[in-house]
Amino acid sequence: MLIRTELEQNERQTLSRYAACSADSAGREVPEEECDIRTCYMRDRDRIVHSKSFRRLKDKTQVFLSPQGDHYRTRMMHTLEVSQTARTAAKCLRLNEDLVEAIALGHDLGHTPFGHAGERALDEVCPSGFHHYEQSVRVAQKLEKNGKGLNLTREVLDGMLNHGTSRCPATLEGQVVRLCDKISYIHHDMDDAERAGILKESDLPPHLRDLLGRSTRERLNTFIHDIVASSIGMPEIRMSPEVGEGMMELRRFLFDNLYSNPSAKSEEAKAVSMVKQLYSYYVGRPETMGKEYYRMIAEGGETVERVVCDYISGMTDQYSKSKFGDIFIPKSWSKY
């Protein structure tokens, strides 16, 4: 018997009746032969981890632009923390951990350099708009592997596309990732803000500390326990009304006091301006992006604006600054 078949049978015997079993997947856009030892969601996870877009997350901003310190989160660390938090909840709820892990690891593949500042810049200048969750799916379907894409399952793509606050994934595994994405950035962004001296525990409203916990560790524990207690045996992933509202209030507190804080965001306007200038430059000179991107326009029928967004959103913070310097900063003259 194939190992994959044994794994699929084990899922049917052990997972919740609401879990997404691998054998029931809606499949891939391009059908392919199954692996003999891995389920379809295990393969998706591996494809994401081995992709170039995943590796680039290590040098993309989470909150602090190019922070001077080894312990501030990057987009890569955010992704890994979402994955771990979501897997913990999924295991307790007897959901498909492999599907959860694949969605979590892939949910930010399309994120821009400089975090949401870069995303906002591209959304403002691109006629068709720009959203990182849509770009993550585009990366997986079209841009990776020299235009061949990763050919992920429909369940993973659905979870990646619908991890935003106002969206709802079709699977419970995707719903777990959607909640744990918020929980993770609330947790680690407060932790980084305390490390940076921008916020301290006593700044939080007392009623939130009483409800959720008096440290980032306690609050993370509260959130995960509440998801498990509220969702176990249920056909949806949810939080209790009290803790759910407390989480959203804490999120609003961070938006008011961290994400718009001048100390944390003093360089953000420069990043936005830089991304917009790069966009204008490449829209006027698409041939300078590289053969694979220019081919998407000349032969693939893609618009210049969309491919420029592909190119810029795939850049790391450092690479985008390097390209900006090459294009806009004059170099010293030298005879040799």
GUDRENVEX-25435 format. One record per residue (C-alpha): x, y, z. Coordinates in Angstrom, 1 decimal, always signed. Each point is the difference from the previous one (the first is absolute). Layout:
      xx      yy      zz
       X       Y       Z
...
! end
This chain:
      xx      yy      zz
    +0.0    +0.0    +0.0
    +1.3    +3.5    -0.8
    +1.0    +2.1    +3.0
    -2.1    +2.8    -1.3
    -3.1    -2.2    +0.0
    +0.7    -1.0    +3.6
    +0.3    +3.7    +1.0
    -3.3    +0.8    -1.7
    -1.7    -2.9    +1.7
    +1.4    +1.1    +3.3
    -1.4    +3.5    -0.5
    -3.5    -1.4    -0.5
    +0.3    -2.0    +3.2
    +1.5    +2.7    +2.2
    -1.0    +3.5    -1.2
    -3.2    +1.9    +0.8
    -3.0    -0.6    -2.3
    +0.4    +3.7    -1.0
    +3.7    -0.4    -1.0
    +1.1    +0.2    -3.6
    +1.4    -3.5    -0.7
    +2.7    -0.2    -2.6
    -1.7    -2.7    -2.0
    -3.1    +2.4    -0.5
    +2.0    +2.9    -1.4
    -1.5    +1.7    -3.0
    +3.3    -0.4    -1.7
    +2.3    +2.2    -2.0
    -0.6    +2.2    -3.0
    +2.4    -2.2    -1.9
    -0.6    -3.7    +0.9
    +3.2    -2.0    +0.9
    +1.0    -3.4    +1.3
    -0.2    -0.3    +3.8
    +3.1    -0.5    +2.1
    +0.4    -3.5    +1.5
    +1.1    +1.3    +3.5
    -1.6    +3.4    +0.4
    -3.5    +1.2    +0.0
    -1.0    +2.9    -2.3
    +0.2    +2.6    +2.8
    +3.4    -1.3    +1.1
    +1.2    +0.6    -3.5
    -1.4    +3.5    -0.1
    +1.8    +0.8    +3.3
    +3.3    -1.3    -1.4
    -0.4    +2.0    -3.3
    -0.6    +3.2    +1.9
    +3.0    -0.5    +2.3
    +2.3    -0.7    -2.9
    -1.3    +3.0    -2.1
    +2.1    +3.1    -0.6
    -2.8    +2.3    +1.1
    -0.1    -1.7    +3.4
    +3.7    +0.5    +0.5
    -0.3    +3.7    -0.8
    -2.3    +0.5    +3.0
    +3.1    +0.0    +2.2
    +0.8    +3.6    -1.2
    -3.5    +1.5    -0.2
    -1.3    +2.3    +2.7
    -2.5    -1.0    +2.6
    -0.4    +3.2    +1.9
    +3.4    +1.6    +0.5
    +1.9    +0.9    -3.2
    +3.5    -1.5    -0.1
    +0.2    -0.2    +3.8
    +3.4    +0.1    +1.7
    -0.3    -3.0    +2.1
    -0.1    -3.8    -0.4
    -3.3    -0.6    +1.9
    -2.5    +2.1    -1.9
    -2.4    -1.9    -2.2
    +0.3    -0.1    -3.7
    -2.8    -1.2    -2.3
    +1.7    -3.4    +0.1
    -0.2    -0.2    +3.8
    -3.6    +1.2    -0.1
    -0.8    -2.8    -2.5
    +1.7    -2.7    +2.2
    -1.8    +1.2    +3.1
    -3.4    -0.1    -1.8
    +0.8    -3.5    -1.1
    +0.9    -1.2    +3.5
    -2.9    +1.7    +1.7
    -2.5    -1.3    -2.6
    +1.4    -3.6    +0.3
    -0.5    +0.0    +3.7
    -3.6    +1.0    -0.3
    -0.5    -2.4    -2.9
    +1.4    -3.0    +1.9
    -2.3    +0.8    +3.0
    -3.0    +0.2    -2.3
    +1.0    -3.1    -1.9
    +0.3    +1.8    -3.3
    +2.4    -0.6    -2.8
    +3.3    +1.4    +1.1
    +1.7    -0.5    -3.4
    -2.7    +2.2    -1.6
    +0.3    +2.6    +2.7
    +3.8    +0.1    -0.3
    -0.1    +0.4    -3.7
    -2.5    +2.8    +0.1
    +1.9    +1.8    +2.8
    +3.4    -0.3    -1.7
    -1.4    +1.3    -3.3
    -2.4    +2.7    +1.2
    +2.5    +2.9    -0.4
    +2.0    -1.2    -3.0
    -1.1    +3.0    -2.0
    +0.7    +2.6    +2.7
    +1.9    +3.1    -1.1
    +3.3    +1.4    +1.3
    -0.5    +2.4    +2.9
    -3.1    -1.8    +1.3
    -3.4    +1.6    -0.4
    +1.7    +3.3    -0.9
    +1.2    -1.6    -3.3
    -3.4    -1.6    -0.5
    -1.8    +3.3    +0.5
    +2.4    +1.7    -2.5
    -0.7    -2.5    -2.7
    -3.7    +0.1    +0.6
    +0.0    +3.7    -0.4
    +1.8    +0.1    -3.3
    -1.1    -3.2    -1.8
    -3.3    +0.6    -1.9
    -1.3    -3.5    +0.9
    +1.1    +0.3    +3.6
    +2.3    -2.2    +2.0
    -0.8    -2.3    +3.0
    +2.7    -2.4    +1.4
    -2.4    -2.9    +0.5
    -1.0    +0.1    -3.7
    +3.7    +0.3    -0.9
    +0.8    -3.0    +2.2
    -2.3    -2.2    -2.2
    +1.4    +1.6    -3.2
    +3.6    -0.9    +1.2
    -1.1    -3.6    +0.7
    -2.0    -0.4    -3.2
    +2.1    +2.0    -2.6
    +3.3    +1.5    +1.1
    +1.9    -2.7    +1.8
    +2.1    -2.6    -1.9
    +0.6    +2.4    -3.0
    -3.7    +0.4    -0.7
    -1.1    -3.6    +0.6
    -1.3    +0.7    +3.5
    -0.1    -2.4    +2.9
    -3.3    -1.6    -1.0
    -1.4    -0.1    +3.5
    -3.2    -1.6    +1.0
    -3.2    +2.1    -0.1
    -0.4    -0.2    +3.8
    +3.4    +1.5    +0.6
    -0.5    +2.8    -2.5
    -3.4    +0.7    +1.6
    +1.5    +0.4    +3.4
    +2.8    +2.2    -1.3
    -2.5    +2.3    -1.9
    -2.5    +0.3    +2.9
    +2.2    +0.5    +3.1
    -0.9    +3.7    +0.2
    -2.3    +1.4    +2.7
    -3.0    +0.5    -2.2
    +0.3    -3.3    -1.8
    -1.0    -3.6    +0.9
    +1.9    -3.1    -1.2
    -2.0    -3.1    -1.1
    +1.7    -2.4    +2.3
    +0.3    +0.0    +3.8
    +3.8    -0.3    -0.5
    +0.0    +3.3    -1.9
    -2.2    +1.6    +2.7
    +2.6    -1.1    +2.6
    +2.8    +1.7    -1.9
    -2.2    +3.2    -0.5
    -0.4    +0.4    +3.7
    +3.5    -1.1    +0.9
    +1.5    +2.6    -2.4
    -1.7    +2.8    +2.0
    +0.9    -1.6    +3.3
    +3.6    -0.4    -1.0
    +0.6    +3.5    -1.1
    -1.8    +1.4    +3.0
    +2.2    -2.1    +2.2
    +3.4    +0.6    -1.7
    -0.5    +3.6    -1.0
    -0.8    +0.9    +3.6
    +3.1    -2.0    +1.0
    +2.2    +1.9    -2.5
    -1.5    +3.3    +1.0
    +0.9    -0.6    +3.6
    +3.5    -1.1    -1.1
    +0.3    +3.3    -1.9
    -1.1    +2.1    +3.0
    -3.0    +1.3    -2.0
    -2.7    -1.7    +2.2
    +0.0    -1.6    +3.4
    -2.4    -2.3    +1.8
    -1.5    +2.8    +2.1
    -1.1    +1.9    -3.2
    -2.6    -2.6    -0.6
    -3.5    +0.7    +1.3
    -0.4    -1.7    +3.4
    -3.2    -1.8    -1.0
    +1.8    -1.7    -2.9
    +2.8    -1.1    +2.2
    -2.5    -1.4    +2.5
    -1.8    -1.8    -2.8
    +2.8    -1.2    -2.3
    +3.1    -0.2    +2.2
    +2.8    +2.2    +1.4
    +2.7    -1.0    -2.5
    +0.3    -1.0    -3.7
    +0.5    -3.6    +1.1
    -3.2    +0.0    +2.1
    -2.0    +1.6    -2.7
    +1.1    -2.5    -2.6
    -0.9    -2.8    +2.3
    -3.5    +1.6    +0.6
    -0.7    +0.3    -3.7
    +1.0    -3.5    -0.9
    -1.9    -1.6    +2.9
    -3.1    +2.1    -0.9
    +0.1    -1.1    -3.7
    +0.2    -3.6    +1.0
    -2.7    +0.2    +2.7
    -2.4    +1.9    -2.3
    +0.6    -2.0    -3.1
    +0.4    -3.6    +1.1
    -2.6    -2.2    -1.6
    -1.5    +2.9    -1.9
    -0.3    +0.6    -3.8
    +1.8    +3.3    +0.1
    +3.0    +1.6    +1.7
    -0.8    +2.7    +2.4
    +0.8    +1.8    +3.3
    -2.2    +0.7    +2.9
    -1.7    +3.4    -0.4
    +1.8    +1.5    +3.0
    +3.5    -1.1    -1.0
    -0.6    +0.6    -3.7
    -1.0    +3.6    +0.7
    +2.9    +0.4    +2.3
    +2.4    -1.2    -2.7
    -1.5    +2.5    -2.5
    +0.3    +2.8    +2.6
    +3.6    -0.9    +0.5
    +0.5    +0.0    -3.8
    -1.5    +3.5    -0.2
    +2.3    +1.1    +2.9
    +3.0    -1.1    -2.0
    -1.2    +1.8    -3.1
    -0.4    +3.2    +1.9
    +3.2    -0.2    +2.1
    +2.5    -2.1    -2.0
    -0.9    -0.3    -3.7
    -0.3    +3.8    -0.3
    +2.6    +0.8    +2.7
    +2.6    +2.5    -1.3
    +2.8    -1.8    +1.8
    -0.8    -3.3    -1.7
    -1.0    +1.5    -3.4
    +2.3    +3.0    -0.4
    +1.5    -1.5    -3.2
    -3.2    -1.3    -1.4
    -0.8    +3.0    -2.2
    +3.4    -0.4    -1.7
    -0.7    -3.7    -0.7
    -3.4    +0.9    -1.5
    +1.6    +2.7    -2.2
    +2.8    -2.4    -1.0
    -2.5    -2.8    -1.1
    -2.1    +2.5    -2.0
    +3.1    +1.3    -1.8
    +1.1    -3.5    -0.8
    -3.4    -0.7    -1.3
    +0.0    +3.1    -2.3
    +3.5    -0.8    -1.3
    -0.8    -3.6    -0.9
    -3.4    +0.8    -1.6
    +1.9    +2.3    -2.3
    +2.8    -2.5    -0.6
    -1.3    -3.5    +0.4
    +2.8    -1.5    -2.0
    +2.4    +0.8    +3.0
    -1.8    -2.4    +2.3
    +1.5    -3.2    -1.5
    -0.9    -2.4    -2.8
    -2.5    -2.1    +1.9
    -2.1    +3.0    +1.1
    +0.2    +1.8    -3.4
    -1.0    -3.3    -1.7
    -3.2    +0.0    +2.1
    -0.9    +3.3    -1.6
    +1.2    -0.6    -3.5
    -1.1    -3.6    -0.4
    -2.3    -0.8    +3.0
    -2.6    +2.8    -0.5
    +0.6    +1.4    +3.5
    -0.3    +3.8    +0.6
    +3.1    +2.0    +0.7
    -1.4    +1.2    +3.3
    -0.8    -3.5    +1.3
    +3.4    -1.4    -0.9
    +1.7    +3.0    +1.6
    -1.9    -0.7    +3.2
    +1.2    -3.7    -0.3
    +3.6    +1.2    -0.3
    +0.0    +2.5    +2.8
    -2.1    -2.0    +2.4
    +2.5    -2.9    -0.4
    +2.9    +2.2    +1.1
    +1.4    -0.1    +3.5
    +0.6    +3.2    +2.0
    +3.7    +0.0    -0.8
    -0.4    -0.9    -3.7
    -2.5    +2.8    -0.5
    +2.3    +2.5    +1.6
    +2.9    -1.2    -2.1
    -2.1    +0.3    -3.2
    -1.1    +3.4    +1.0
    +3.6    +1.1    +0.6
    +1.1    -1.4    -3.4
    -2.8    +1.9    -1.8
    -0.3    +3.3    +1.9
    +3.2    +0.6    +2.0
    +2.9    +1.4    -2.1
    +3.2    -1.9    +0.3
    +3.4    +1.6    +0.5
    +2.0    +0.5    -3.2
    +3.1    -2.0    -0.4
    +2.4    -0.2    -2.9
    +0.7    -3.7    +0.7
! end
